[in-house]
């Protein structure tokens, strides 16, 4: 934890709980840097996709009461879906990520700024446009759309907003008074502001980001409240019966399936995680060791997982891997400290030596944006030349490289970049606008 703070790779709360007592509890970093408010044990954090666990509990409760059946087709409860979805996808498929639906925010029509989202049902116009990625029940692939659909079914069956159903059926039952739900990122009193820690340059919060939650995300909570949830799911039946808890944890995305709740409690361990810009959370339970670990962070996605993995190593008497800054920060620092020529000749060797896999172009995007904002033309050109070589179909990389050349008034080089962007995506407005200016 001290190393994480010193390297500024984590801000948040950690709890290790075993046999009825806290072995370790720690708060570090700031809940709000602008107001100089430190994180405390009571601070609430966004938990991202851990929200799906709550949605799954609600559906299992409704099924236990006979209000829905897990064999129900989606079309029984919601209208407007294509026949291949409405008539083939069941609630069980949705619960188990076997529906074939993908992610609503990948829809070409997705524009959260243009819609006032007040319920999970408001997401359905985007999801209704989706075609199935595979035949329902034939495979499992993580789906955010599927859990928004489940939340919309909950709203239809109960005649209430997801937020109200969540409060009545889970939060009030367990006394989770520090937990709530919001469809958009906002600054709630007592809740930590999220920070884009993976990005180099000046510290940025996530309050202006169009992030939405609708049964797939959106819950914020605290260490104490998540511990209450953990204790109910593992030790009592206030939320679910033992057979339903078996259904909760027998998920095809988890590595093991069990025949009974007793067998699961004897051998199982699990972890669920959630993340988004400025949001990172992990909750895990080890049944054989009766141990719970919760890590909540108001830094970027991955920061909680990084601590969770290293805490797990320590608890298992293993040596934790060294903590490192994000790949974006590493790349940015390399350019600033050693210059563009060194970067161009050595970047791949440096990434390999420091164990940074380059499987996501966003790490280059973040570093490039910081360099452009500082008008570091030579450094930005070196980075974007590497970026466009590694990810030649990313339009924004070609547009940014063009902007970097314009900082040096190298108009012909800039023109070639914008032309390439138009070649990849005809009609791209940013590239066309820049080409018109260069005529």
RANOR-V531524 format. One record per pair of residues at least 12 apart in sequence whose C-alpha atoms are under 10 Angstrom apart, sorted by the first residue. I is the first residue (numbers start at 1). J is the second residue. Records with the same first field share a line. If there is no record, write none. Layout:
I: J + J
This chain:
1: 14 + 26 + 27 + 28 + 307 + 310 + 311 + 323
2: 28
3: 322 + 323 + 324
4: 28 + 29 + 303 + 306 + 307 + 322 + 323 + 324 + 325
5: 28 + 29
7: 323 + 324 + 325
8: 29 + 197 + 299 + 323 + 324 + 325
9: 29 + 197 + 198 + 299 + 300 + 302 + 303 + 304 + 306 + 307 + 323 + 324 + 325 + 326
10: 28 + 29 + 197 + 280 + 296 + 297 + 298 + 299 + 300 + 302 + 303 + 304 + 306 + 307 + 323 + 325
11: 27 + 28 + 29 + 30 + 31 + 38 + 39 + 192 + 194 + 195 + 197 + 280 + 296 + 297 + 298 + 299 + 300 + 303 + 304
12: 26 + 27 + 28 + 29 + 30 + 31 + 38 + 39 + 40 + 41 + 43 + 44 + 45 + 192 + 280 + 281 + 295 + 296 + 297 + 298 + 299 + 303 + 304
13: 25 + 26 + 27 + 28 + 29 + 39 + 40 + 41 + 42 + 43 + 44 + 45 + 222 + 223 + 281 + 294 + 295 + 296 + 297 + 298 + 304
14: 26 + 27 + 28 + 41 + 223 + 282 + 293 + 294 + 295 + 296 + 297 + 304 + 307 + 308 + 311
15: 27 + 41 + 223 + 224 + 227 + 283 + 292 + 293 + 294 + 295 + 296
16: 284 + 285 + 291 + 292 + 293 + 294 + 295 + 311 + 312 + 315
17: 227 + 285 + 290 + 291 + 292 + 293 + 294
18: 285 + 286 + 289 + 290 + 291 + 292 + 293
19: 289 + 290 + 291 + 292
20: 231 + 290 + 291 + 292
21: 291
22: 291 + 292 + 293
23: 291 + 292 + 293
24: 293
25: 41 + 223 + 293 + 294 + 295
26: 39 + 40 + 41 + 295
27: 39 + 40 + 41 + 42 + 43 + 296 + 297
28: 40 + 41 + 297
29: 297 + 298 + 299
30: 43 + 192 + 193 + 194 + 195 + 298 + 299
31: 43 + 44 + 45 + 190 + 191 + 192 + 193 + 194 + 195 + 297 + 298 + 299
32: 187 + 190 + 191 + 192 + 193 + 194 + 195 + 205 + 298
33: 192 + 193 + 195 + 203 + 204 + 205
34: 193 + 205
37: 190 + 192
38: 192
39: 190 + 191 + 192 + 297 + 298
40: 190 + 192 + 222 + 223
41: 222 + 223 + 224
42: 178 + 190 + 191 + 221 + 222 + 223 + 224 + 225
43: 178 + 189 + 190 + 191 + 192 + 220 + 221 + 222 + 223 + 224 + 296
44: 178 + 179 + 180 + 188 + 189 + 190 + 191 + 192 + 193 + 219 + 220 + 221 + 222 + 223 + 224 + 225 + 296 + 297 + 298
45: 178 + 179 + 190 + 191 + 192 + 193 + 194 + 219 + 220 + 221 + 222 + 223 + 278 + 279 + 280 + 281 + 296 + 297 + 298
46: 179 + 180 + 181 + 182 + 185 + 191 + 192 + 193 + 194 + 217 + 218 + 219 + 220 + 221 + 222 + 274 + 275 + 276 + 278 + 279 + 280 + 281 + 296 + 297 + 298
47: 217 + 218 + 219 + 220 + 221 + 222 + 272 + 273 + 274 + 275 + 276 + 279 + 280 + 281 + 282 + 283 + 295 + 296 + 297 + 298
48: 212 + 213 + 215 + 216 + 217 + 218 + 219 + 220 + 273 + 274 + 275 + 276 + 277 + 279 + 280 + 281 + 282 + 301
49: 144 + 147 + 213 + 215 + 216 + 217 + 218 + 219 + 272 + 273 + 274 + 275 + 276 + 279 + 280 + 281 + 282
50: 215 + 216 + 217 + 218 + 219 + 220 + 271 + 272 + 273 + 274 + 275 + 280 + 281 + 282 + 283
51: 147 + 181 + 213 + 214 + 215 + 216 + 217 + 218 + 219 + 220 + 272 + 273 + 274
52: 95 + 144 + 146 + 147 + 148 + 150 + 151 + 214 + 215 + 216 + 217 + 218 + 219 + 272 + 273 + 274
53: 95 + 147 + 215 + 216 + 217 + 248 + 249 + 272
54: 151 + 166 + 169 + 170 + 171 + 215 + 216 + 217 + 219 + 229
55: 95 + 147 + 148 + 150 + 151 + 154 + 162 + 165 + 166 + 214 + 215 + 216 + 217
56: 94 + 95 + 96 + 147 + 150 + 151 + 215 + 216 + 247 + 248
57: 95 + 166 + 169 + 170 + 233 + 239 + 240 + 244 + 245 + 247 + 248
58: 150 + 151 + 154 + 162 + 165 + 166 + 169 + 170 + 239 + 240
59: 91 + 92 + 95 + 150 + 151 + 153 + 154
60: 92 + 95 + 239 + 240 + 241 + 244 + 245 + 247 + 248
61: 169 + 239 + 240 + 241 + 244
62: 154 + 157 + 158
63: 91 + 244
64: 240 + 241 + 244
67: 154 + 157 + 158
68: 91 + 153 + 154 + 157
69: 90 + 91 + 92
70: 90 + 91 + 92 + 93 + 94 + 95
71: 89 + 90 + 91 + 92 + 93
72: 87 + 88 + 89 + 90 + 91 + 92 + 93
73: 85 + 86 + 87 + 88 + 89 + 90 + 91 + 92 + 93
74: 86 + 87 + 88 + 89 + 90 + 91 + 92 + 93 + 94 + 99 + 149 + 150 + 153
75: 87 + 88 + 89 + 90
76: 90 + 153
77: 91 + 149 + 150 + 152 + 153 + 154 + 156 + 157
78: 121 + 124 + 149 + 152 + 153 + 156 + 157
79: 124 + 128
80: 124 + 125 + 128 + 129
81: 124 + 125 + 127 + 128 + 129 + 130 + 131
82: 128 + 129 + 130 + 131 + 132
84: 131 + 132 + 135 + 136
85: 99 + 100 + 101 + 128 + 130 + 131 + 132 + 135 + 136
86: 128
88: 135 + 136 + 137
89: 101 + 132 + 135 + 136 + 137 + 146
90: 136 + 137
91: 146 + 147 + 149 + 150 + 153
92: 137
93: 136 + 137 + 138 + 139 + 140 + 146
94: 136 + 137 + 140 + 142 + 143 + 144 + 145 + 146 + 147 + 148 + 149 + 150
95: 143 + 146 + 147 + 150 + 247 + 248 + 251 + 252
96: 137 + 139 + 140 + 141 + 142 + 143 + 146 + 147 + 247 + 248 + 250 + 251 + 252 + 253
97: 136 + 137 + 139 + 140 + 141 + 142 + 143 + 144 + 145 + 146 + 147 + 251 + 252 + 253
98: 134 + 135 + 136 + 137 + 138 + 139 + 140 + 141 + 142 + 143 + 146 + 252 + 253
99: 132 + 133 + 134 + 135 + 136 + 137 + 138 + 139 + 140 + 141 + 142 + 143 + 145 + 146
100: 130 + 131 + 132 + 133 + 134 + 135 + 136 + 137 + 138 + 139 + 140 + 141 + 142 + 143 + 145 + 146
101: 127 + 128 + 130 + 131 + 132 + 133 + 134 + 135 + 136 + 141 + 142 + 143 + 144 + 145 + 146 + 147 + 149
102: 127 + 130 + 131 + 132 + 133 + 134 + 141 + 142 + 143 + 144 + 145 + 146
103: 126 + 127 + 130 + 142 + 143 + 144 + 145 + 146 + 147 + 148
104: 123 + 124 + 125 + 126 + 127 + 128 + 129 + 130 + 143 + 144 + 145 + 146 + 148
105: 123 + 126 + 127 + 144 + 145 + 211 + 212
106: 126 + 127 + 130 + 145
107: 126 + 127 + 129 + 130
108: 126 + 129
109: 125 + 126 + 129
110: 123 + 125 + 126 + 127
111: 126 + 210
112: 184 + 209 + 210 + 211 + 212
113: 209 + 210 + 211
116: 183 + 184
117: 183 + 184 + 212 + 213 + 214
118: 161 + 162 + 163 + 182 + 183 + 184 + 214
119: 148 + 151 + 152 + 155 + 160 + 161 + 162 + 163 + 182 + 183 + 213 + 214 + 215
120: 147 + 148 + 149 + 150 + 151 + 152 + 153 + 154 + 155 + 161 + 162 + 163 + 183 + 212 + 213 + 214 + 215 + 216
121: 148 + 149 + 150 + 151 + 152 + 153 + 154 + 155 + 156 + 161 + 162 + 214
122: 148 + 152 + 214
123: 145 + 148 + 149 + 152 + 212 + 213 + 214
124: 145 + 148 + 149 + 152
126: 145
127: 144 + 145 + 146 + 148 + 149
128: 145 + 149
130: 145
139: 252
140: 251 + 252 + 253
141: 252 + 253
142: 252 + 253
143: 216
144: 213 + 214 + 215 + 216 + 217
145: 214 + 215 + 216
146: 215 + 216
147: 214 + 215 + 216 + 217
148: 213 + 214 + 215 + 216 + 217
149: 214 + 215 + 216
150: 214 + 215 + 216
151: 163 + 165 + 166 + 214 + 215 + 216
152: 214 + 215
154: 166 + 215
162: 181 + 214 + 215
163: 180 + 181 + 182 + 183 + 214 + 215 + 218 + 219
164: 180 + 181
166: 180 + 181 + 215 + 219
167: 179 + 180 + 181
169: 238 + 239
170: 229 + 238 + 239
171: 225 + 228 + 229
173: 238 + 239
174: 225 + 228 + 229 + 231 + 232 + 238 + 239
175: 225 + 228 + 229
176: 221 + 222 + 224 + 225 + 226 + 227 + 228 + 229
177: 221 + 222 + 224 + 225
178: 190 + 191 + 220 + 221 + 222 + 223 + 224 + 225 + 226
179: 191 + 219 + 220 + 221 + 222 + 223 + 224 + 225 + 226
180: 218 + 219 + 220 + 221 + 222
181: 213 + 214 + 215 + 217 + 218 + 219 + 220 + 221
182: 212 + 213 + 214 + 217 + 218 + 219 + 220
183: 210 + 211 + 212 + 213 + 214 + 215 + 217 + 218 + 219
184: 207 + 208 + 209 + 210 + 211 + 212 + 213 + 214 + 217 + 218
185: 206 + 207 + 208 + 209 + 210 + 211 + 212 + 213 + 218 + 278
186: 206 + 207 + 208 + 209 + 211
187: 206 + 207
188: 220
190: 222
191: 220 + 221 + 222 + 298
192: 220 + 278 + 279 + 297 + 298 + 299
193: 205 + 206 + 207 + 278 + 279 + 297 + 298 + 299
194: 206 + 207 + 276 + 277 + 278 + 279 + 280 + 297 + 298 + 299 + 300
195: 207 + 277 + 278 + 279 + 297 + 298 + 299 + 300 + 301
196: 276 + 277 + 278 + 279 + 298 + 299 + 300 + 301 + 366
197: 277 + 278 + 279 + 298 + 299 + 300 + 301 + 303 + 325 + 326 + 328 + 329
198: 277 + 278 + 299 + 300 + 301 + 302 + 303 + 325 + 326 + 327 + 328 + 329 + 330 + 363 + 366 + 367
199: 277 + 300 + 325 + 326 + 327 + 328 + 329 + 330 + 332 + 362 + 363 + 364 + 365 + 366 + 367 + 368 + 369 + 370
200: 325 + 326 + 327 + 328 + 329 + 330 + 331 + 332 + 333 + 363 + 366 + 367 + 368 + 369 + 370 + 371
201: 329 + 332 + 333 + 366 + 367 + 369 + 370 + 371 + 373 + 374
202: 370
204: 278
205: 277 + 278 + 298 + 299
206: 276 + 277 + 278 + 279 + 298 + 299 + 300
207: 277 + 278
209: 277 + 278
211: 276 + 277
216: 274
217: 274 + 275 + 276
220: 279 + 281 + 296
221: 281 + 296
222: 294 + 295 + 296
223: 283 + 293 + 294 + 295 + 296
224: 294
226: 283 + 294
227: 283 + 292 + 293 + 294
230: 283 + 284 + 285 + 292 + 293 + 294
231: 285 + 292
233: 245 + 248 + 249
234: 261 + 265 + 285 + 287 + 290
235: 265
241: 261
242: 260 + 261 + 262
243: 259 + 260 + 261 + 262
244: 261
245: 260 + 261 + 264
246: 258 + 259 + 260 + 261 + 262 + 263 + 264 + 265
247: 260 + 261
249: 261 + 264 + 268 + 269 + 270
250: 264
254: 269 + 270 + 271 + 272
255: 268 + 269 + 270
256: 268 + 269 + 270
264: 287 + 288
265: 286 + 287 + 288 + 290
266: 286 + 287 + 288 + 289 + 290
267: 286 + 287 + 288 + 289
268: 285 + 286 + 287 + 288 + 289
269: 284 + 285 + 286 + 287 + 288 + 289 + 290 + 291 + 292
270: 283 + 284 + 285 + 286 + 287 + 292
271: 283 + 284 + 285 + 286 + 292 + 293 + 294 + 305 + 308
272: 284 + 285 + 294 + 305
273: 294 + 295 + 296 + 301 + 302 + 304 + 305
274: 296 + 301 + 302 + 304 + 305
275: 297 + 298 + 299 + 300 + 301 + 302 + 303 + 304 + 305
276: 298 + 299 + 300 + 301 + 302
277: 298 + 299 + 300 + 301 + 302
278: 297 + 298 + 299 + 300 + 301 + 302 + 303
279: 296 + 297 + 298 + 299 + 300 + 301 + 302 + 303 + 304
280: 295 + 296 + 297 + 298 + 299 + 300 + 301 + 302 + 303 + 304 + 305 + 306
281: 294 + 295 + 296 + 297 + 298 + 299 + 300 + 301 + 302 + 303 + 304 + 305 + 308
282: 294 + 295 + 296 + 297 + 302 + 303 + 304 + 305 + 306 + 307 + 308 + 309
283: 295 + 296 + 304 + 305 + 308
284: 308 + 312
291: 315
293: 308 + 311 + 312
294: 308
295: 307 + 308 + 311
296: 308
300: 326
302: 326
303: 325 + 326
306: 321 + 323 + 324
307: 320 + 323
309: 321
310: 322 + 323
324: 354 + 355 + 356
326: 356 + 363
327: 351 + 354 + 355 + 356 + 357 + 358 + 362 + 363 + 364 + 366 + 367
328: 356 + 361 + 362 + 363 + 364 + 365 + 366 + 367 + 368 + 370
329: 363 + 364 + 366 + 367 + 370
330: 350 + 351 + 354 + 356 + 363 + 367
331: 343 + 347 + 350 + 351 + 356 + 363 + 364 + 366 + 367 + 368 + 383
332: 363 + 364 + 366 + 367 + 368 + 369 + 370 + 371 + 379 + 380 + 383
333: 367
334: 346 + 347 + 350 + 379
335: 347 + 367 + 371 + 376 + 378 + 379 + 380 + 382 + 383
336: 371 + 376 + 379
339: 378 + 379 + 382
340: 377 + 378 + 379 + 380 + 381 + 382 + 383
341: 378 + 379 + 382
342: 382
343: 379 + 382 + 383 + 386
344: 379 + 381 + 382 + 383 + 385 + 386
347: 383 + 386
348: 386
358: 390
359: 390 + 391
360: 391
361: 387 + 388 + 390 + 391 + 394 + 397
362: 387
363: 387
364: 383 + 384 + 386 + 387 + 388 + 391 + 397
365: 383 + 384 + 387 + 396 + 397 + 400
367: 380 + 383 + 384
368: 380 + 381 + 382 + 383 + 384 + 387 + 397 + 400 + 401 + 404
369: 400
371: 383 + 404
372: 400 + 401 + 403 + 404 + 407
375: 403 + 404 + 407 + 408
376: 404 + 407 + 408
377: 401 + 403 + 404 + 405 + 406 + 407 + 408
378: 404 + 405 + 407 + 408
379: 404
380: 400 + 401 + 403 + 404 + 405 + 407
381: 400 + 401 + 402 + 403 + 404 + 405 + 407 + 408
382: 401 + 404
383: 397 + 401 + 404
384: 397 + 398 + 399 + 400 + 401 + 402 + 404
385: 397 + 398 + 401
387: 401
388: 400 + 401 + 417
392: 420 + 421 + 424
393: 420 + 421 + 423 + 424 + 425
394: 421 + 424 + 425
395: 417 + 418 + 420 + 421 + 422 + 423 + 424 + 425 + 428 + 430 + 431
396: 418 + 421 + 428 + 430 + 431
397: 417 + 418 + 421
398: 414 + 416 + 417 + 418 + 419 + 420 + 421 + 422 + 424 + 431
399: 414 + 415 + 416 + 417 + 418 + 419 + 420 + 421 + 422 + 428 + 430 + 431 + 434
400: 414 + 417 + 418 + 421 + 431
401: 413 + 414 + 416 + 417 + 418
402: 414 + 415 + 416 + 417 + 418 + 419 + 420 + 421 + 431 + 434
403: 415 + 417 + 418 + 434
405: 417
411: 435 + 438 + 439
412: 438
414: 434 + 435 + 438
415: 431 + 434 + 435 + 436 + 437 + 438 + 439
416: 435
417: 431 + 435
418: 430 + 431 + 432 + 433 + 434 + 435
419: 431 + 432 + 434 + 435
422: 435
